[in-house]
Amino acid sequence: MTLFGTSFFRSPFDRQGPGKLVNTFVREEYSYLDNSLEPLLKTLLQNNAVSGNFSSLVSVFLTRALELKASAQCDNNIFTWQTYNALFIIRFILKYFIVTVTEDNVVKQFQAPTIGAQFMPCCSQKVSCKTLCDKDKCPESYYRSEGGGSIIIGLASGLWNALTLGYGSKEEDKEAARMKETVLAQQSLLLLLVLVNHCTSDKAVTVPYKKALFSFVNSQDAGGSVEAIPSFKLDYGKLYDTLCTTMNNDQTTLLLYLLLHRNGNFKTYVLSRSNIEMLMIPILKILYEAPERTSHHIYMSLIVLLILSEDDLFNEAVHDITLKNIPWYTERSLSEISLGGLLILVVIRTIHFNMTRMRDKYLHTNCLAALANMSSHFKNLHPYVCQRFVSLFETLSKRLSKVMDQIQNNPDLKPSDDDFSTDLLQDLSILEEVLRMILEIINSCLSNQLQSNPNLLYSLLYKRQIFDPFRLHPTFQDVVQNLDTVLSYFSSRLESPDKHVSVNEVMESIKEAALHWPTDRLKKFPDLKFRYVEESQPEEFFIPYVWTIVYKCSGIPWSTKNLILFNPNKDL
């Protein structure tokens, strides 16, 4: 293969003229290439186990890649052409393997593992994470094509910047620089997610890529690790900054989830950051834009929030961080609000959205679990936050009343009846669960932070009649008793013959009465503590999710005829 391969790789895939690397093809050209190469690829697949041609091709690519730096320094393009062409062919072959044969048979197309194979997972994960953090810019030619309707050759072109080692043109105008995207970083992230979410049928087998990602440590940490030898070291600060600035897509949110859930060192680092708002604001923006996001993206963002809310220091810190003028929050102008207050507002909005549109039980469960974890640390809540929280209870209580009326009008209603009847009973159960949790959250806040929340007390007093239907309801009676105790105490302190008391005067009276509140008057309830627990078979969720992201974001025109893992025409 050496003589033919050297000559073949030296010939550029050129449709624009000599000296121009072709990074894009119009869709018709891709289709033509697929159809033209399919017989050859089929023959390669049949014979490769004996011929080893694919492994030889990979070896040629690796050899040429090692020679690139010297080639760039002496202005010799021949190795660049050969490396690029080899990578382009490898990409086409791999794509054919992936969409044609099973995973086990794809693996068989490579050489048997060598003694150094044990280090590959650590190396691949470190390179992927570092590439994501570096965010190297792609060459200008990556984006420019004379034909219209072009598609990016994802993996091959994405790696081009790495292959040329940054020896590209430095003289670019601002507009061209603005148009550049960190494609290599995004492709590396997709590869990382695919490797980490690889699943074997034998649950006892540890996936080395997972182990590598979940055990790497901070390269900037001067102290020695007390744990086992880490898989590799990476600058946590740079990774954190990268996550904060790219938290607008599914893949970055998914990586953050994996790191927080499984890498304890990185989670500790994130929770220790004094600028946690840099991470939280993009996550809250995702939830605020729920109607435009996929359900999976919303779900992962909420799980990230739930994991963070498990930490008491985080729950305290978010109320000490003041934000000014959140441009994407358009429901009301908020000139100043705490990060904790904004978090509560966005979660309340997500609950509203879920109850009216998505109707996903797990979604509102995670929303309420996060609020419950934070409830004992609610502090100095903004008046608008308190109004929205009480209004949420009022809205859902009206809906509960409506559902109960419908059920009472059908006395013979059973779960085995028609779909409409079943939906009513399910709605009743969900609404009771949500309303009970909201009452427990309010109770937790009043039990632990009553003096720090005069605005919440004001909102509860102003709307105290909405709790009347729940005083004798067996599902809510015990927790409503505590609420009644608080409201009765403050109501008695606010009674005045002068009916024209201003809001400011009422607030001052509430603050004064709070100073004398007897803390032992409320019934004790268990602390609200919820932890995220992954499902017993998480691969059923994550593998289709990851491959859907790859299908939509890699830039590779995958064939849909062999897709069985997910529906390519449906947004998750």
C-alpha positions as CSV (number, residue, x, y, z in Angstrom):
1,M,0.0,0.0,0.0
2,T,3.0,2.3,0.5
3,L,3.8,3.3,-3.1
4,F,0.2,3.6,-4.2
5,G,-0.8,5.3,-0.9
6,T,1.9,7.9,-1.1
7,S,0.9,8.8,-4.6
8,F,-2.8,8.7,-3.9
9,F,-2.6,10.9,-0.8
10,R,-0.4,13.4,-2.7
11,S,-3.3,14.1,-5.1
12,P,-5.6,16.8,-3.6
13,F,-9.3,16.5,-3.6
14,D,-9.6,19.7,-5.6
15,R,-12.6,21.1,-7.2
16,Q,-11.7,24.8,-6.7
17,G,-8.2,24.9,-8.2
18,P,-4.7,24.1,-7.1
19,G,-3.6,25.1,-3.7
20,K,-7.0,25.2,-2.1
21,L,-8.1,22.7,0.5
22,V,-11.8,21.8,0.0
23,N,-13.6,21.7,3.3
24,T,-17.2,21.7,2.1
25,F,-19.3,19.9,-0.5
26,V,-22.8,20.7,-1.6
27,R,-25.4,18.1,-0.8
28,E,-25.5,16.7,-4.3
29,E,-21.8,16.1,-4.2
30,Y,-22.0,14.3,-0.9
31,S,-24.8,12.1,-2.4
32,Y,-22.6,11.4,-5.4
33,L,-19.6,10.4,-3.3
34,D,-21.7,8.1,-1.1
35,N,-23.2,6.3,-4.1
36,S,-19.9,6.1,-6.0
37,L,-17.9,4.8,-3.1
38,E,-20.4,2.4,-1.6
39,P,-19.2,-0.6,-3.7
40,L,-15.6,0.0,-2.8
41,L,-16.5,0.5,0.9
42,K,-18.5,-2.7,0.9
43,T,-15.5,-4.6,-0.6
44,L,-13.2,-3.0,2.0
45,L,-15.5,-4.0,4.8
46,Q,-15.7,-7.6,3.6
47,N,-11.9,-8.0,3.2
48,N,-10.5,-5.7,5.8
49,A,-10.4,-8.4,8.5
50,V,-7.8,-10.2,6.3
51,S,-6.2,-7.4,4.4
52,G,-5.8,-5.0,7.3
53,N,-6.0,-2.1,4.8
54,F,-8.0,0.2,7.1
55,S,-5.4,-0.2,9.9
56,S,-2.7,0.6,7.3
57,L,-4.5,3.7,6.3
58,V,-4.7,4.8,9.9
59,S,-1.0,4.1,10.3
60,V,-0.2,6.3,7.3
61,F,-2.3,9.1,8.8
62,L,-0.5,8.9,12.1
63,T,2.9,8.9,10.4
64,R,2.0,12.0,8.3
65,A,0.5,13.8,11.3
66,L,3.8,13.5,13.2
67,E,5.6,15.1,10.2
68,L,3.3,18.0,10.0
69,K,5.1,20.4,12.3
70,A,8.4,20.1,10.3
71,S,6.4,20.4,7.1
72,A,4.8,23.7,8.2
73,Q,8.1,25.2,9.4
74,C,9.8,24.6,6.0
75,D,6.8,25.7,4.0
76,N,6.3,22.2,2.5
77,N,2.7,21.4,1.8
78,I,3.1,17.8,0.6
79,F,2.7,16.3,4.1
80,T,-0.3,18.6,4.8
81,W,-2.0,17.3,1.7
82,Q,-1.3,13.7,2.5
83,T,-2.4,14.0,6.1
84,Y,-5.6,15.9,5.1
85,N,-6.5,13.4,2.4
86,A,-5.8,10.4,4.6
87,L,-8.1,11.9,7.3
88,F,-10.7,12.6,4.7
89,I,-10.7,9.0,3.5
90,I,-10.7,7.7,7.1
91,R,-13.7,9.8,7.8
92,F,-15.7,8.4,4.9
93,I,-14.8,4.8,5.7
94,L,-15.6,5.2,9.4
95,K,-19.0,6.8,8.6
96,Y,-19.8,3.8,6.3
97,F,-18.8,1.4,9.1
98,I,-20.9,3.1,11.7
99,V,-24.1,3.3,9.7
100,T,-23.7,-0.2,8.1
101,V,-22.5,-2.7,10.8
102,T,-23.0,-3.3,14.5
103,E,-20.7,-1.7,17.1
104,D,-18.9,-5.0,17.7
105,N,-18.1,-5.3,14.0
106,V,-16.8,-1.8,13.8
107,V,-14.4,-2.5,16.6
108,K,-13.1,-5.6,14.7
109,Q,-12.0,-3.3,11.9
110,F,-9.2,-2.0,14.0
111,Q,-6.0,-3.7,15.1
112,A,-6.0,-5.7,18.3
113,P,-5.2,-3.6,21.4
114,T,-1.6,-3.1,22.2
115,I,0.1,-2.7,25.6
116,G,-0.4,1.0,25.5
117,A,-4.2,0.7,25.0
118,Q,-4.8,1.2,28.7
119,F,-3.6,4.8,28.5
120,M,-5.8,5.7,25.5
121,P,-9.0,6.6,27.4
122,C,-7.1,9.0,29.6
123,C,-5.3,10.6,26.7
124,S,-8.5,10.9,24.6
125,Q,-10.5,12.5,27.4
126,K,-7.7,14.9,28.3
127,V,-7.2,15.9,24.7
128,S,-11.0,16.4,24.2
129,C,-11.4,18.4,27.4
130,K,-8.3,20.5,26.6
131,T,-9.5,21.2,23.1
132,L,-12.8,22.3,24.4
133,C,-11.1,24.7,26.7
134,D,-8.7,26.0,24.2
135,K,-11.4,26.9,21.7
136,D,-9.0,27.1,18.7
137,K,-10.3,29.0,15.7
138,C,-10.8,27.2,12.4
139,P,-9.0,28.3,9.3
140,E,-10.9,30.9,7.2
141,S,-11.3,28.4,4.3
142,Y,-13.4,26.2,6.5
143,Y,-16.4,28.6,6.1
144,R,-15.9,29.8,2.6
145,S,-17.2,27.9,-0.4
146,E,-18.2,29.0,-3.9
147,G,-21.2,26.7,-4.1
148,G,-24.4,27.4,-2.3
149,G,-26.1,25.1,0.2
150,S,-22.9,23.5,1.3
151,I,-22.5,21.1,4.2
152,I,-19.5,21.1,6.5
153,I,-17.4,18.0,6.6
154,G,-17.6,17.8,10.3
155,L,-14.8,15.6,11.7
156,A,-12.2,15.9,9.0
157,S,-12.5,19.6,8.6
158,G,-12.9,20.2,12.3
159,L,-9.6,18.5,13.0
160,W,-7.8,20.6,10.3
161,N,-6.9,23.3,12.7
162,A,-5.2,20.8,15.0
163,L,-3.3,19.2,12.1
164,T,-1.9,22.5,10.9
165,L,-0.8,23.3,14.4
166,G,-2.1,26.9,14.2
167,Y,0.2,27.9,11.3
168,G,-2.6,29.8,9.6
169,S,-3.1,33.3,8.5
170,K,-3.0,35.8,11.3
171,E,-4.3,38.8,9.3
172,E,-8.0,38.7,9.4
173,D,-10.5,41.4,9.6
174,K,-12.9,41.7,12.5
175,E,-15.9,40.5,10.6
176,A,-14.1,37.3,9.5
177,A,-12.9,36.7,13.0
178,R,-16.5,37.1,14.3
179,M,-17.7,34.5,11.9
180,K,-15.2,31.9,13.1
181,E,-16.5,29.2,15.3
182,T,-14.7,26.8,17.5
183,V,-15.7,23.7,15.5
184,L,-12.8,21.6,16.7
185,A,-13.8,22.2,20.3
186,Q,-17.4,21.3,19.6
187,Q,-16.4,18.1,17.7
188,S,-14.1,17.1,20.5
189,L,-17.0,17.6,23.0
190,L,-19.3,15.4,20.9
191,L,-16.6,12.7,20.7
192,L,-16.1,12.9,24.5
193,L,-19.8,12.5,25.1
194,V,-20.0,9.5,22.8
195,L,-17.1,7.8,24.5
196,V,-18.3,8.5,28.0
197,N,-21.8,7.2,27.3
198,H,-20.6,4.0,25.7
199,C,-22.4,1.1,27.3
200,T,-21.5,-2.6,27.4
201,S,-23.9,-5.4,28.0
202,D,-21.8,-6.5,31.0
203,K,-22.5,-4.1,33.8
204,A,-19.5,-5.3,35.7
205,V,-17.2,-3.9,33.0
206,T,-15.9,-0.4,33.8
207,V,-15.9,1.9,30.8
208,P,-12.3,3.4,30.9
209,Y,-13.5,6.6,29.2
210,K,-15.9,7.2,32.1
211,K,-13.3,6.5,34.7
212,A,-10.9,8.9,33.0
213,L,-13.4,11.8,32.9
214,F,-14.7,11.2,36.4
215,S,-11.3,11.1,38.1
216,F,-9.2,13.8,36.6
217,V,-8.0,16.5,38.9
218,N,-7.1,20.2,38.8
219,S,-3.6,20.9,37.4
220,Q,-3.5,24.2,39.3
221,D,-4.0,22.5,42.7
222,A,-0.7,22.6,44.6
223,G,-1.9,20.2,47.2
224,G,-1.4,16.4,46.7
225,S,-4.4,14.3,46.0
226,V,-5.4,11.9,48.8
227,E,-7.3,9.7,46.4
228,A,-5.9,7.2,44.0
229,I,-3.7,8.3,41.1
230,P,-5.8,10.6,38.9
231,S,-6.4,9.8,35.3
232,F,-5.0,13.1,34.2
233,K,-4.8,16.7,35.2
234,L,-6.5,19.7,33.6
235,D,-6.9,23.4,34.5
236,Y,-10.3,23.5,36.3
237,G,-10.4,27.3,36.0
238,K,-10.1,27.2,32.3
239,L,-12.7,24.4,32.0
240,Y,-15.1,26.3,34.3
241,D,-14.8,29.5,32.2
242,T,-15.4,27.5,29.0
243,L,-18.5,25.9,30.4
244,C,-19.8,29.3,31.6
245,T,-19.4,30.9,28.1
246,T,-20.8,28.0,26.1
247,M,-23.7,26.9,28.2
248,N,-26.3,27.5,25.5
249,N,-26.4,24.0,23.9
250,D,-27.3,20.5,24.9
251,Q,-23.8,19.1,24.7
252,T,-22.2,21.6,27.1
253,T,-25.0,21.2,29.6
254,L,-24.7,17.4,29.4
255,L,-20.9,17.6,30.0
256,L,-21.5,19.9,33.1
257,Y,-24.0,17.3,34.4
258,L,-21.5,14.5,34.0
259,L,-18.8,16.4,35.8
260,L,-21.0,17.6,38.7
261,H,-22.6,14.2,39.1
262,R,-19.6,12.0,38.9
263,N,-16.4,14.0,39.4
264,G,-16.4,15.0,43.0
265,N,-13.3,17.1,42.8
266,F,-14.7,19.3,40.0
267,K,-18.1,19.6,41.8
268,T,-16.2,20.8,44.9
269,Y,-14.3,23.3,42.8
270,V,-17.5,24.7,41.2
271,L,-19.2,25.1,44.6
272,S,-16.2,27.0,45.9
273,R,-16.3,29.6,43.1
274,S,-17.1,33.2,44.2
275,N,-18.5,33.9,40.7
276,I,-21.1,31.1,40.6
277,E,-23.5,33.5,38.9
278,M,-21.4,33.1,35.7
279,L,-22.5,29.5,35.6
280,M,-26.0,29.9,37.0
281,I,-27.3,32.7,34.7
282,P,-26.8,30.7,31.4
283,I,-28.6,27.7,33.0
284,L,-31.5,29.9,34.2
285,K,-31.7,31.5,30.7
286,I,-32.1,28.0,29.2
287,L,-35.0,27.3,31.6
288,Y,-36.5,30.7,30.9
289,E,-36.4,29.9,27.2
290,A,-38.1,26.5,27.8
291,P,-40.6,26.9,24.9
292,E,-37.7,27.1,22.5
293,R,-35.6,24.4,24.0
294,T,-35.8,20.6,23.8
295,S,-37.3,18.7,26.7
296,H,-34.1,16.9,27.3
297,H,-32.1,20.2,27.5
298,I,-34.6,21.5,30.1
299,Y,-34.4,18.3,32.0
300,M,-30.6,18.3,32.2
301,S,-30.5,21.9,33.2
302,L,-32.9,21.2,36.1
303,I,-30.8,18.2,37.2
304,V,-27.7,20.4,37.3
305,L,-29.7,22.9,39.4
306,L,-30.9,20.1,41.7
307,I,-27.3,18.8,42.2
308,L,-26.0,22.3,43.1
309,S,-28.9,22.8,45.5
310,E,-27.8,19.8,47.5
311,D,-25.1,22.0,49.0
312,D,-26.0,24.4,51.8
313,L,-23.3,26.8,51.1
314,F,-24.5,27.2,47.5
315,N,-28.0,27.8,48.8
316,E,-26.8,30.6,51.1
317,A,-24.4,32.1,48.5
318,V,-27.1,32.7,45.8
319,H,-29.0,35.1,48.1
320,D,-25.8,37.1,48.7
321,I,-25.1,37.8,45.0
322,T,-26.9,40.8,43.6
323,L,-27.8,41.0,39.9
324,K,-28.7,44.1,38.0
325,N,-30.9,44.3,34.8
326,I,-31.3,40.8,33.5
327,P,-31.9,41.6,29.7
328,W,-33.5,38.2,28.8
329,Y,-36.0,38.3,31.7
330,T,-38.8,40.2,30.0
331,E,-41.9,39.4,32.1
332,R,-41.0,42.3,34.4
333,S,-38.3,44.8,34.6
334,L,-35.9,43.8,37.4
335,S,-33.4,46.5,38.1
336,E,-32.0,44.6,41.0
337,I,-32.5,41.1,42.4
338,S,-30.5,38.4,44.1
339,L,-29.4,35.4,42.2
340,G,-31.5,33.2,44.5
341,G,-34.5,35.3,43.7
342,L,-34.0,35.0,40.0
343,L,-33.5,31.3,40.4
344,I,-36.9,31.0,42.2
345,L,-38.6,33.1,39.5
346,V,-37.3,31.0,36.7
347,V,-38.1,27.7,38.4
348,I,-41.7,28.9,39.1
349,R,-42.0,29.8,35.4
350,T,-40.8,26.4,34.5
351,I,-43.4,24.7,36.7
352,H,-46.1,26.8,35.1
353,F,-44.8,25.8,31.6
354,N,-44.6,22.2,32.5
355,M,-48.1,22.0,34.1
356,T,-49.7,23.7,31.1
357,R,-47.6,22.4,28.2
358,M,-45.3,19.4,28.8
359,R,-47.1,17.8,31.8
360,D,-44.0,15.8,32.7
361,K,-44.1,14.5,36.3
362,Y,-40.4,14.2,36.6
363,L,-39.8,17.8,35.5
364,H,-41.9,19.4,38.2
365,T,-40.6,17.0,40.7
366,N,-37.1,18.2,40.0
367,C,-38.2,21.8,40.1
368,L,-39.8,21.4,43.5
369,A,-36.9,19.3,44.8
370,A,-34.5,22.1,44.0
371,L,-36.7,24.8,45.7
372,A,-37.2,22.5,48.7
373,N,-33.5,22.1,49.2
374,M,-33.1,25.9,49.1
375,S,-36.2,26.8,51.1
376,S,-34.5,26.9,54.6
377,H,-32.0,29.4,53.2
378,F,-34.5,31.7,51.4
379,K,-33.5,35.2,52.5
380,N,-34.6,38.8,51.7
381,L,-36.8,37.6,48.8
382,H,-37.8,40.3,46.3
383,P,-41.5,41.4,46.5
384,Y,-42.1,40.1,43.0
385,V,-40.6,36.7,43.8
386,C,-43.0,36.4,46.8
387,Q,-46.0,37.5,44.7
388,R,-45.1,34.9,42.0
389,F,-44.6,32.1,44.5
390,V,-48.0,32.8,46.2
391,S,-49.6,33.2,42.8
392,L,-48.3,29.8,41.8
393,F,-50.1,28.2,44.7
394,E,-53.3,30.2,43.9
395,T,-53.3,29.2,40.3
396,L,-52.7,25.5,41.0
397,S,-55.3,25.5,43.8
398,K,-57.9,26.8,41.4
399,R,-57.0,24.1,39.0
400,L,-57.3,21.5,41.7
401,S,-60.7,22.8,42.6
402,K,-61.8,22.5,39.0
403,V,-60.5,18.9,38.7
404,M,-62.2,17.9,42.0
405,D,-65.5,19.4,40.7
406,Q,-65.2,17.3,37.5
407,I,-64.6,14.2,39.5
408,Q,-67.4,14.8,41.9
409,N,-69.7,15.2,38.9
410,N,-68.7,11.6,37.9
411,P,-69.2,9.7,41.1
412,D,-68.6,6.3,39.4
413,L,-65.2,7.4,38.1
414,K,-62.6,4.6,38.1
415,P,-59.0,4.4,36.8
416,S,-60.1,1.7,34.3
417,D,-62.5,4.2,32.6
418,D,-61.8,6.1,29.4
419,D,-58.7,8.1,28.9
420,F,-60.4,11.4,29.9
421,S,-61.3,9.9,33.3
422,T,-57.8,8.5,33.8
423,D,-56.3,11.9,33.0
424,L,-58.5,13.5,35.6
425,L,-57.4,11.2,38.3
426,Q,-53.7,11.6,37.3
427,D,-54.2,15.4,37.4
428,L,-55.7,15.2,40.8
429,S,-52.8,13.2,42.2
430,I,-50.1,15.5,40.6
431,L,-51.8,18.7,41.7
432,E,-52.2,17.5,45.3
433,E,-48.5,16.5,45.3
434,V,-47.3,19.8,43.9
435,L,-49.5,21.9,46.2
436,R,-48.4,19.9,49.2
437,M,-44.8,20.4,48.3
438,I,-45.3,24.2,47.8
439,L,-46.9,24.4,51.3
440,E,-43.9,22.5,52.8
441,I,-41.5,24.8,51.1
442,I,-43.3,27.9,52.5
443,N,-43.3,26.2,55.9
444,S,-39.6,25.4,55.7
445,C,-38.9,29.0,54.9
446,L,-41.0,30.4,57.7
447,S,-39.6,27.9,60.2
448,N,-36.0,28.8,59.4
449,Q,-35.9,32.3,57.9
450,L,-39.1,34.1,59.0
451,Q,-37.4,37.3,60.2
452,S,-35.4,37.5,56.9
453,N,-38.5,37.4,54.7
454,P,-41.0,40.2,55.4
455,N,-42.0,40.4,51.8
456,L,-43.1,36.8,51.8
457,L,-45.1,37.4,55.0
458,Y,-46.8,40.4,53.4
459,S,-47.7,38.3,50.3
460,L,-49.1,35.5,52.4
461,L,-51.2,37.9,54.5
462,Y,-52.5,39.6,51.4
463,K,-53.6,36.3,49.9
464,R,-54.4,34.4,53.1
465,Q,-57.9,33.4,51.9
466,I,-56.4,31.1,49.2
467,F,-55.5,28.7,52.0
468,D,-59.0,28.3,53.4
469,P,-60.0,25.3,51.3
470,F,-57.0,23.3,52.6
471,R,-57.5,23.7,56.3
472,L,-59.6,20.6,56.6
473,H,-58.2,18.7,53.7
474,P,-56.4,15.6,55.0
475,T,-53.6,15.9,52.6
476,F,-52.7,19.4,53.7
477,Q,-54.1,19.9,57.1
478,D,-51.0,19.4,59.2
479,V,-48.8,21.8,57.3
480,V,-51.6,24.4,56.9
481,Q,-51.8,24.5,60.7
482,N,-48.3,25.9,60.9
483,L,-49.2,28.5,58.2
484,D,-52.3,29.5,60.1
485,T,-50.3,30.0,63.3
486,V,-48.0,32.4,61.5
487,L,-50.7,34.3,59.7
488,S,-52.9,34.6,62.8
489,Y,-49.9,36.0,64.8
490,F,-49.1,38.7,62.3
491,S,-52.7,39.5,61.5
492,S,-53.3,40.3,65.2
493,R,-50.3,42.7,65.2
494,L,-51.6,44.5,62.1
495,E,-55.1,45.2,63.4
496,S,-55.7,48.9,63.5
497,P,-58.7,51.2,63.6
498,D,-57.0,53.3,60.9
499,K,-57.9,51.4,57.7
500,H,-55.7,53.7,55.5
501,V,-52.4,52.2,56.4
502,S,-49.7,52.4,53.7
503,V,-47.7,49.5,52.4
504,N,-44.6,50.8,54.0
505,E,-46.3,51.0,57.4
506,V,-47.5,47.5,57.1
507,M,-44.0,46.3,56.2
508,E,-42.6,48.1,59.2
509,S,-45.2,46.4,61.4
510,I,-44.4,43.0,60.0
511,K,-40.6,43.5,60.6
512,E,-41.3,44.7,64.2
513,A,-43.6,41.8,64.9
514,A,-41.1,39.3,63.4
515,L,-38.5,40.4,66.0
516,H,-40.8,39.1,68.8
517,W,-42.0,35.9,67.0
518,P,-41.8,32.9,69.3
519,T,-39.9,30.3,67.3
520,D,-41.3,27.3,69.3
521,R,-44.9,27.8,68.2
522,L,-44.6,25.8,64.9
523,K,-44.8,22.1,64.6
524,K,-41.5,20.5,63.6
525,F,-41.3,18.9,60.2
526,P,-38.4,16.9,58.8
527,D,-35.8,19.0,56.9
528,L,-36.5,19.1,53.2
529,K,-33.5,17.4,51.6
530,F,-33.6,15.8,48.2
531,R,-30.7,14.3,46.2
532,Y,-30.5,13.4,42.6
533,V,-30.3,9.7,42.0
534,E,-29.6,8.4,38.5
535,E,-32.0,5.8,37.1
536,S,-31.0,2.2,37.2
537,Q,-30.6,2.1,33.4
538,P,-29.5,5.6,32.5
539,E,-28.2,4.5,29.1
540,E,-31.8,4.2,27.9
541,F,-32.0,7.9,28.2
542,F,-28.5,9.1,27.5
543,I,-27.4,7.0,24.5
544,P,-30.2,8.1,22.2
545,Y,-29.9,11.7,23.6
546,V,-26.1,11.8,22.8
547,W,-26.5,10.4,19.4
548,T,-29.3,12.8,18.6
549,I,-27.0,15.6,19.5
550,V,-24.3,14.1,17.3
551,Y,-26.7,13.7,14.4
552,K,-27.9,17.3,14.6
553,C,-24.7,19.1,15.5
554,S,-21.7,17.2,14.0
555,G,-22.1,18.5,10.5
556,I,-21.8,15.0,9.2
557,P,-24.7,14.1,6.8
558,W,-25.7,10.7,8.3
559,S,-27.9,8.4,6.4
560,T,-31.3,8.0,8.0
561,K,-32.2,4.7,6.4
562,N,-30.4,2.6,9.1
563,L,-31.3,4.8,12.1
564,I,-33.1,2.8,14.8
565,L,-31.8,4.4,18.0
566,F,-33.9,7.6,17.7
567,N,-36.3,9.4,15.3
568,P,-34.2,12.0,13.4
569,N,-37.3,14.0,12.6
570,K,-38.3,14.5,16.2
571,D,-36.8,17.0,18.7
572,L,-36.1,15.4,22.0
